[in-house]
């Protein structure tokens, strides 16, 4: 009987060792990928969905999402090799290419299709109209960044130029809310959940969605160095496929389901606020259906940059956009 018990224990020990060994092998088989996100926002719900549901792991990737405020800082992190993938406006890839970089950034997957910021007023305005902005000061974001440039371009489409309104581009993106609370500006353009948090704290009122007013703009995309994509096509393929799965899930599930799923990514935001924010972003049609980045959309970004006088010549779409890994 003792021999049977000893034999049984030995078998159990071997099984445990085998399970631990296999688990370690599975962990080792996942390729580590760091992603620098330009800001942490519910606007990027599909990406957090992909992470929460294990879509990256399904594609053999161990993805770490790192907040890296400012598109220029995202680009710097990618170029230095601190991270493998950047997530920001495509304008950074254009700046870097036109500066003569040989190993430039290539955009390989799109996510958002319009500006995700909301215009917050210091005063309550029941019947807001863009003409209310004339003669006012707006905290718009960093000079040369997509939020500030899209805001200026959108206003320009309605005939409101920098002669009519002052868009303050001297304040870092992460400091915009604090500056407004401190008394700077009549309006501020903020992403969620920051905009709603500011309203709940009694510092202002949301009067408009910049994205809804401005229409479709290919706003934020994933990028990597040209050399990294060439050497790690499997990683880019798996990552793009995971993002597409996140987009598919986002479009096929309710705001309530999504809020429950990504709640841990926004611990300071209540469930109801998450639901309402996702609902608002869905309402203005914030996300692409696929990761494909069109030539028309990419060139439109360059039109916005030219309007803002930060671009003299267009960068080539065929070099800075790679749709090879698109999954429709």
C-alpha positions as CSV (number, residue, x, y, z in Angstrom):
1,X,0.0,0.0,0.0
2,X,2.9,2.4,0.8
3,X,4.4,1.7,-2.5
4,X,1.1,2.6,-4.3
5,X,0.8,5.9,-2.2
6,X,4.4,6.8,-3.0
7,X,4.0,6.0,-6.7
8,X,0.8,8.1,-6.7
9,X,2.5,11.0,-5.1
10,X,5.4,10.8,-7.5
11,X,3.0,10.9,-10.5
12,X,1.3,13.9,-9.0
13,X,4.6,15.7,-8.6
14,X,5.6,14.9,-12.1
15,X,2.3,16.2,-13.4
16,X,2.7,19.4,-11.4
17,X,6.2,19.9,-12.7
18,X,5.0,19.2,-16.3
19,X,2.2,21.8,-15.9
20,X,4.6,24.4,-14.5
21,X,7.1,23.7,-17.2
22,X,4.5,24.0,-19.9
23,X,3.2,27.2,-18.4
24,X,6.7,28.7,-18.5
25,X,7.1,27.5,-22.1
26,X,3.9,29.2,-23.0
27,X,5.0,32.4,-21.3
28,X,8.3,32.3,-23.1
29,X,6.6,31.8,-26.4
30,X,4.8,35.1,-26.1
31,X,6.8,37.9,-27.7
32,X,7.1,41.0,-25.5
33,X,5.9,44.2,-27.2
34,X,5.7,47.7,-25.6
35,X,3.2,50.2,-27.0
36,X,3.5,53.9,-26.2
37,X,0.0,55.5,-26.1
38,X,-0.2,59.3,-26.6
39,X,-2.9,59.6,-23.9
40,X,-5.0,57.3,-21.8
41,X,-8.6,57.8,-22.9
42,X,-11.9,55.9,-23.3
43,X,-11.6,57.2,-26.9
44,X,-9.3,54.2,-27.5
45,X,-11.8,51.6,-26.2
46,X,-11.1,49.1,-29.0
47,X,-7.5,48.8,-28.0
48,X,-8.3,48.1,-24.3
49,X,-10.9,45.6,-25.5
50,X,-8.2,43.7,-27.4
51,X,-6.0,43.7,-24.3
52,X,-8.8,42.8,-21.8
53,X,-10.0,39.8,-23.9
54,X,-6.6,38.4,-24.5
55,X,-6.5,39.0,-28.2
56,X,-2.9,39.9,-28.1
57,X,-2.0,36.7,-26.3
58,X,-4.0,34.7,-28.9
59,X,-1.6,36.1,-31.5
60,X,1.5,35.2,-29.5
61,X,2.1,38.7,-28.0
62,X,2.7,39.9,-24.5
63,X,1.7,43.6,-24.9
64,X,2.4,46.3,-22.4
65,X,0.7,49.6,-23.0
66,X,2.7,52.6,-21.6
67,X,1.3,56.1,-21.2
68,X,3.7,58.5,-23.1
69,X,2.1,61.9,-23.1
70,X,2.6,63.9,-26.3
71,X,2.9,62.5,-29.8
72,X,6.5,63.8,-30.1
73,X,7.4,61.8,-27.0
74,X,5.7,58.7,-28.5
75,X,7.7,59.1,-31.6
76,X,10.9,59.5,-29.7
77,X,10.2,56.4,-27.7
78,X,9.7,54.4,-30.9
79,X,12.8,55.8,-32.6
80,X,15.0,55.1,-29.6
81,X,13.8,51.5,-29.3
82,X,12.3,52.0,-25.8
83,X,9.1,50.8,-27.3
84,X,8.3,48.8,-30.4
85,X,5.0,50.4,-31.4
86,X,3.7,53.9,-31.1
87,X,0.1,55.0,-31.0
88,X,-0.5,58.7,-31.9
89,X,-1.4,61.0,-34.7
90,X,0.1,60.2,-38.1
91,X,1.5,63.7,-38.3
92,X,4.6,62.5,-36.3
93,X,5.5,60.1,-39.1
94,X,5.3,62.9,-41.6
95,X,7.5,65.3,-39.5
96,X,10.1,62.6,-39.1
97,X,10.2,61.6,-42.7
98,X,10.4,65.2,-43.9
99,X,13.3,65.8,-41.5
100,X,15.3,63.2,-43.5
101,X,15.2,60.2,-41.2
102,X,16.3,57.0,-43.0
103,X,14.6,54.6,-40.5
104,X,11.3,56.6,-40.4
105,X,8.0,55.7,-38.8
106,X,5.5,53.7,-40.8
107,X,1.8,53.7,-40.0
108,X,0.4,50.2,-40.2
109,X,-3.1,50.3,-38.5
110,X,-5.7,53.0,-37.9
111,X,-8.1,53.1,-34.9
112,X,-9.9,56.5,-34.6
113,X,-11.5,58.4,-37.5
114,X,-12.2,61.8,-36.0
115,X,-11.1,64.1,-33.2
116,X,-12.0,62.7,-29.8
117,X,-12.0,65.9,-27.8
118,X,-14.9,67.8,-26.4
119,X,-15.1,71.6,-26.1
120,X,-15.6,72.7,-22.4
121,X,-16.8,76.2,-21.7
122,X,-16.3,78.1,-18.5
123,X,-19.9,79.3,-18.7
124,X,-23.1,77.3,-19.3
125,X,-24.4,77.8,-22.8
126,X,-27.8,76.3,-23.7
127,X,-27.6,77.2,-27.4
128,X,-23.9,77.0,-28.2
129,X,-22.8,78.1,-31.7
130,X,-19.2,78.3,-33.0
131,X,-19.6,82.0,-33.4
132,X,-19.5,82.1,-29.6
133,X,-15.8,81.4,-29.9
134,X,-15.0,84.7,-31.7
135,X,-12.8,86.9,-29.5
136,X,-12.3,84.1,-27.0
137,X,-9.2,82.1,-25.7
138,X,-9.2,78.3,-26.2
139,X,-6.7,76.0,-24.7
140,X,-6.2,73.8,-27.8
141,X,-3.2,71.5,-27.1
142,X,0.5,71.3,-28.2
143,X,1.5,73.3,-31.3
144,X,1.9,70.9,-34.2
145,X,-0.2,68.1,-32.6
146,X,-3.4,66.7,-34.1
147,X,-5.8,68.1,-31.4
148,X,-4.7,71.7,-31.8
149,X,-4.4,71.4,-35.6
150,X,-7.7,69.7,-36.1
151,X,-9.4,72.3,-33.9
152,X,-7.9,75.2,-36.0
153,X,-8.8,73.5,-39.3
154,X,-12.4,72.8,-38.1
155,X,-12.9,76.3,-37.1
156,X,-11.4,77.5,-40.4
157,X,-14.0,75.4,-42.3
158,X,-16.6,77.5,-40.6
159,X,-14.8,80.7,-41.5
160,X,-13.3,81.3,-38.0
161,X,-9.5,82.0,-38.3
162,X,-6.7,82.8,-36.0
163,X,-7.7,86.5,-36.5
164,X,-11.0,85.7,-34.8
165,X,-10.0,83.4,-32.0
166,X,-6.9,82.7,-29.9
167,X,-6.0,79.0,-29.7
168,X,-3.4,78.7,-27.0
169,X,-0.8,76.0,-28.0
170,X,1.7,76.8,-25.3
171,X,0.3,74.3,-22.8
172,X,1.3,70.6,-22.7
173,X,-1.5,68.2,-23.5
174,X,-1.4,66.6,-20.0
175,X,-1.6,70.0,-18.3
176,X,-4.6,71.5,-20.2
177,X,-7.2,70.6,-17.7
178,X,-5.2,71.9,-14.8
179,X,-4.5,75.2,-16.7
180,X,-8.2,75.7,-17.3
181,X,-9.1,75.0,-13.6
182,X,-6.4,77.5,-12.7
183,X,-8.2,80.2,-14.7
184,X,-6.5,80.1,-18.1
185,X,-8.8,80.3,-21.2
186,X,-12.5,80.7,-21.9
187,X,-12.7,77.2,-23.4
188,X,-10.6,74.0,-23.4
189,X,-10.7,71.0,-25.7
190,X,-10.4,67.8,-23.6
191,X,-10.6,64.1,-24.2
192,X,-12.7,61.9,-22.0
193,X,-12.8,61.0,-19.2
194,X,-11.0,64.3,-18.4
195,X,-13.8,66.5,-19.9
196,X,-16.6,64.9,-17.9
197,X,-14.5,64.8,-14.7
198,X,-13.9,68.6,-15.0
199,X,-17.6,69.1,-15.5
200,X,-18.5,66.9,-12.4
201,X,-16.0,69.0,-10.4
202,X,-17.9,72.1,-11.3
203,X,-15.3,73.8,-13.4
204,X,-17.1,74.0,-16.7
205,X,-19.7,72.6,-19.2
206,X,-19.3,70.5,-22.3
207,X,-20.8,72.4,-25.2
208,X,-19.7,70.6,-28.3
209,X,-17.8,67.6,-29.8
210,X,-14.9,68.7,-32.0
211,X,-15.1,65.4,-33.9
212,X,-18.8,65.7,-34.6
213,X,-18.4,69.2,-35.9
214,X,-15.2,68.5,-37.9
215,X,-16.2,65.3,-39.6
216,X,-14.0,62.4,-40.6
217,X,-10.2,62.8,-40.0
218,X,-7.9,59.8,-39.8
219,X,-6.9,60.8,-36.2
220,X,-4.8,58.2,-34.4
221,X,-2.9,55.2,-35.7
222,X,-0.3,52.6,-34.7
223,X,3.2,53.0,-36.1
224,X,6.6,51.3,-35.9
225,X,10.1,51.9,-37.3
226,X,10.5,50.9,-41.0
227,X,13.3,48.5,-40.0
228,X,11.2,46.9,-37.2
229,X,8.3,46.2,-39.5
230,X,10.7,44.6,-42.0
231,X,12.3,42.3,-39.4
232,X,9.1,41.6,-37.4
233,X,6.3,41.2,-39.8
234,X,4.8,38.4,-37.6
235,X,4.5,40.8,-34.7
236,X,2.9,43.6,-36.8
237,X,0.6,41.0,-38.4
238,X,-0.5,39.6,-35.0
239,X,-0.9,43.1,-33.4
240,X,-3.0,44.4,-36.3
241,X,-5.2,41.3,-36.2
242,X,-5.7,41.8,-32.5
243,X,-6.8,45.4,-33.0
244,X,-9.2,44.3,-35.7
245,X,-10.7,41.8,-33.3
246,X,-11.1,44.6,-30.7
247,X,-12.9,46.8,-33.3
248,X,-15.2,43.9,-34.3
249,X,-16.1,43.3,-30.6
250,X,-16.6,47.0,-30.0
251,X,-19.1,47.3,-32.9
252,X,-21.0,44.1,-31.9
253,X,-21.4,44.7,-28.2
254,X,-23.3,47.2,-26.1
255,X,-21.9,50.2,-24.3
256,X,-22.7,48.5,-21.0
257,X,-20.8,45.4,-21.9
258,X,-17.8,47.5,-23.0
259,X,-17.8,49.5,-19.8
260,X,-17.7,46.4,-17.7
261,X,-14.9,45.0,-19.8
262,X,-12.6,48.1,-19.7
263,X,-13.5,49.3,-16.2
264,X,-10.1,48.2,-14.7
265,X,-8.3,50.5,-17.2
266,X,-10.1,53.5,-15.7
267,X,-10.4,52.9,-12.0
268,X,-11.1,56.6,-11.2
269,X,-14.1,56.6,-13.6
270,X,-17.5,55.3,-12.5
271,X,-19.3,52.6,-14.4
272,X,-22.1,55.1,-15.4
273,X,-19.6,57.6,-16.6
274,X,-17.8,54.9,-18.6
275,X,-21.1,53.9,-20.2
276,X,-22.0,57.5,-21.1
277,X,-18.6,58.2,-22.5
278,X,-18.5,55.1,-24.7
279,X,-22.1,56.0,-25.8
280,X,-21.0,59.5,-26.8
281,X,-17.9,58.2,-28.7
282,X,-20.1,55.7,-30.5
283,X,-22.7,58.4,-31.3
284,X,-20.1,60.5,-33.2
285,X,-18.8,57.4,-35.0
286,X,-15.3,57.6,-33.5
287,X,-13.7,54.3,-34.7
288,X,-12.8,52.8,-38.1
289,X,-14.5,49.6,-39.0
290,X,-11.1,48.2,-40.1
291,X,-7.4,49.1,-39.5
292,X,-7.0,50.2,-43.2
293,X,-5.6,53.7,-43.6
294,X,-6.7,55.2,-46.9
295,X,-4.6,57.5,-49.1
296,X,-7.4,60.1,-49.1
297,X,-7.4,60.1,-45.3
298,X,-3.6,60.3,-45.0
299,X,-3.5,63.2,-47.5
300,X,-6.2,64.9,-45.5
301,X,-4.0,65.0,-42.5
302,X,-1.4,66.7,-44.6
303,X,-4.0,69.3,-45.7
304,X,-4.7,70.0,-42.0
305,X,-1.0,70.4,-41.4
306,X,-0.5,72.8,-44.3
307,X,-3.5,74.9,-43.1
308,X,-1.6,75.1,-39.7
309,X,1.6,76.1,-41.5
310,X,3.7,73.2,-40.1
311,X,4.1,71.4,-43.5
312,X,5.6,72.7,-46.7
313,X,5.5,69.5,-48.8
314,X,3.6,66.2,-48.7
315,X,5.2,63.0,-47.5
316,X,4.6,59.9,-49.7
317,X,1.6,57.8,-48.6
318,X,3.1,54.7,-50.2
319,X,6.2,54.9,-47.9
320,X,4.5,56.0,-44.6
321,X,1.5,53.8,-44.7
322,X,1.6,50.0,-44.9
323,X,-1.8,48.3,-45.2
324,X,-0.2,44.8,-45.7
325,X,-1.4,43.7,-42.3
326,X,-5.0,45.0,-42.6
327,X,-7.7,42.5,-41.6
328,X,-11.1,43.3,-42.9
